[in-house]
Amino acid sequence: MTVARAESKERGLYSPSYIVVSVFPPEINRRIEEIRNKYNLRIPAKIKPVGPHLTLKSPFNPTVPFEGLVQKLNEAADRATAFPIELSGINRFGRKRSLVYISVTDSTSPHIADLHRNIVGVLSGMTEDRGSNKFELGSFTPHVTIGEGKPSEDVWEKLLKEGINFQLTLNSFSLYYAPRVDGPWILRKVFMLGDTG
């Protein structure tokens, strides 16, 4: 733990946390929101401002200044190029407190997994993970969460029959931060893949 972070904890201050995600075009966001509303699926208030997204790096606290994060994330973005992805079908994690999500197809998962490994790799040693890093690297499952909580069996059966199939190009990722524990995620910077600017 860094000295500044230890002092913040001692004083009861909150050190902003960050998350790296890829967000989607408005038309896909709108269609995902329609599904959420149709089945009354809820997501945590904290992530509502982000909208539908694909998490590429779990929430973390940086141990370096913001500029250091930006430099490393620019490196990750410059190493990658835009690629097509396909979201298709519904699935869920957990039994008691489920997360309902749209799956990433097997054919496009490897591209996302490569970008994920790239981002996690460049940030290695620069972050304090908040326990959520257990979902990274070998345990990473690319997905788009559309609801938190276990839907009724009736709702679940209807969700499984939804003809969900979205195709898009992933050409960027975004760094969001939460300035306080219960605060919403706020966009800090967008990184274009293959962009040297």
C-alpha positions in Angstrom: 0.0 0.0 0.0 1.3 3.4 -0.9 2.0 6.0 1.9 -0.6 8.4 0.5 -3.2 5.6 0.4 -2.4 4.5 3.9 -2.7 8.1 5.1 -6.0 8.4 3.3 -7.3 5.3 5.0 -6.2 6.5 8.4 -8.0 9.8 7.9 -11.1 8.0 6.6 -10.7 9.6 3.1 -11.8 7.7 0.0 -9.2 7.3 -2.8 -11.0 7.4 -6.2 -11.4 4.1 -7.9 -11.2 3.5 -11.6 -12.6 1.0 -14.1 -11.8 0.3 -17.8 -14.8 -0.5 -20.0 -15.9 -0.4 -23.6 -19.2 1.3 -24.3 -21.5 0.8 -27.2 -23.1 2.9 -30.0 -26.4 4.6 -29.0 -28.6 2.3 -31.1 -27.3 -0.8 -29.3 -27.5 0.9 -25.9 -31.1 1.7 -26.7 -32.0 -1.9 -27.6 -30.3 -3.2 -24.5 -32.2 -0.7 -22.4 -35.4 -1.8 -24.0 -34.7 -5.4 -22.9 -33.9 -4.2 -19.3 -37.2 -2.2 -19.2 -39.3 -5.0 -20.7 -38.2 -7.4 -18.0 -37.8 -4.8 -15.2 -34.1 -5.7 -14.8 -32.2 -3.5 -12.4 -28.6 -2.5 -12.3 -26.7 -0.7 -9.5 -27.2 3.0 -9.5 -23.4 3.5 -9.5 -23.0 2.0 -13.0 -26.1 3.6 -14.6 -24.2 6.6 -16.0 -21.9 4.3 -17.9 -24.8 2.5 -19.6 -24.4 -0.9 -21.2 -20.7 -1.8 -21.3 -18.1 -4.5 -21.4 -15.7 -4.4 -18.5 -12.1 -4.8 -19.6 -10.4 -4.1 -16.2 -12.1 -4.6 -12.9 -12.4 -1.7 -10.4 -9.0 -0.7 -8.9 -7.3 2.0 -7.0 -4.2 3.5 -8.7 -0.9 3.7 -6.9 0.5 6.2 -9.5 -0.7 9.6 -10.6 -3.4 9.8 -13.2 -0.9 10.7 -15.9 0.9 7.4 -15.3 -2.4 5.5 -15.9 -3.0 7.5 -19.1 0.5 6.8 -20.4 0.1 3.0 -19.9 -3.5 2.9 -21.3 -2.3 4.8 -24.3 0.3 2.0 -24.8 -2.4 -0.6 -24.6 -4.7 1.2 -27.0 -1.8 1.8 -29.5 -1.0 -2.0 -29.6 -4.6 -2.9 -30.5 -6.7 -2.4 -33.6 -10.5 -2.2 -33.9 -12.2 -5.5 -34.3 -15.8 -6.8 -34.7 -17.6 -8.3 -31.8 -20.9 -10.1 -31.6 -23.2 -10.2 -28.5 -25.7 -13.0 -28.6 -28.0 -14.8 -26.1 -28.7 -14.5 -22.4 -26.8 -16.1 -19.5 -26.3 -15.6 -15.8 -23.6 -15.8 -13.1 -24.3 -17.1 -9.6 -27.2 -18.9 -8.0 -28.4 -16.7 -5.2 -27.6 -13.2 -6.2 -27.4 -13.5 -10.0 -26.0 -11.2 -12.6 -28.0 -11.6 -15.9 -25.9 -10.8 -19.0 -25.7 -10.9 -22.7 -23.0 -13.3 -23.9 -20.1 -12.5 -26.2 -19.9 -15.1 -28.9 -17.1 -17.7 -28.8 -15.8 -16.4 -32.1 -15.2 -12.9 -30.9 -14.2 -13.6 -27.2 -10.5 -14.2 -28.0 -10.1 -10.6 -29.4 -11.7 -9.2 -26.3 -9.6 -11.5 -24.0 -6.4 -10.3 -25.8 -7.4 -6.6 -25.2 -8.2 -7.4 -21.6 -4.8 -9.1 -21.0 -3.1 -6.2 -22.7 -4.8 -3.6 -20.4 -4.3 -5.7 -17.2 -0.6 -6.2 -18.2 0.2 -2.6 -18.8 -1.4 -1.6 -15.4 0.4 -4.4 -13.5 2.1 -3.0 -10.4 0.3 0.3 -10.7 -2.9 -0.6 -9.0 -4.5 -1.9 -5.8 -7.3 -4.2 -6.9 -10.4 -4.1 -4.8 -11.0 -7.9 -4.7 -12.6 -7.9 -8.1 -9.4 -8.9 -9.9 -10.4 -12.5 -9.2 -12.5 -12.1 -12.4 -9.4 -11.2 -14.5 -7.0 -13.1 -16.8 -7.8 -16.8 -16.6 -11.1 -16.1 -14.9 -12.2 -13.3 -17.4 -15.6 -13.9 -19.0 -16.5 -11.1 -21.5 -20.1 -10.2 -21.0 -22.6 -7.3 -20.9 -24.5 -7.1 -17.6 -28.1 -6.3 -18.1 -29.5 -7.0 -14.6 -28.6 -7.7 -11.0 -30.6 -10.1 -8.9 -32.3 -13.4 -9.7 -35.2 -13.1 -12.1 -38.3 -15.2 -11.6 -38.4 -18.5 -13.6 -41.1 -17.0 -15.8 -39.0 -14.0 -16.6 -35.9 -16.1 -17.1 -37.7 -18.4 -19.6 -38.9 -15.3 -21.6 -35.4 -13.8 -21.6 -33.9 -17.0 -23.0 -36.3 -16.8 -25.9 -35.3 -13.2 -26.8 -33.7 -13.0 -30.2 -30.6 -11.1 -29.0 -27.9 -10.6 -31.6 -25.9 -7.4 -31.8 -22.9 -6.9 -34.0 -20.6 -3.9 -33.7 -17.0 -2.8 -34.0 -15.0 -2.3 -30.8 -12.7 0.6 -31.6 -12.1 2.2 -28.2 -12.2 1.8 -24.4 -12.9 4.3 -21.7 -11.5 5.0 -18.2 -14.2 5.9 -15.6 -13.7 6.9 -12.0 -15.8 7.1 -8.9 -14.7 10.0 -6.7 -16.5 8.6 -3.7 -17.6 5.2 -2.5 -21.3 5.5 -3.2 -20.8 7.8 -6.2 -21.5 7.0 -9.8 -18.9 6.2 -12.4 -17.8 9.3 -14.3 -16.0 9.3 -17.7 -12.4 10.4 -17.4 -10.9 9.6 -20.8 -11.6 7.7 -24.0 -8.7 5.7 -25.7 -9.1 4.9 -29.4 -7.5 1.6 -30.5 -4.5 2.1 -32.8 -4.6 5.8 -32.2 -1.1 7.3 -31.8 -2.4 10.8 -31.1 
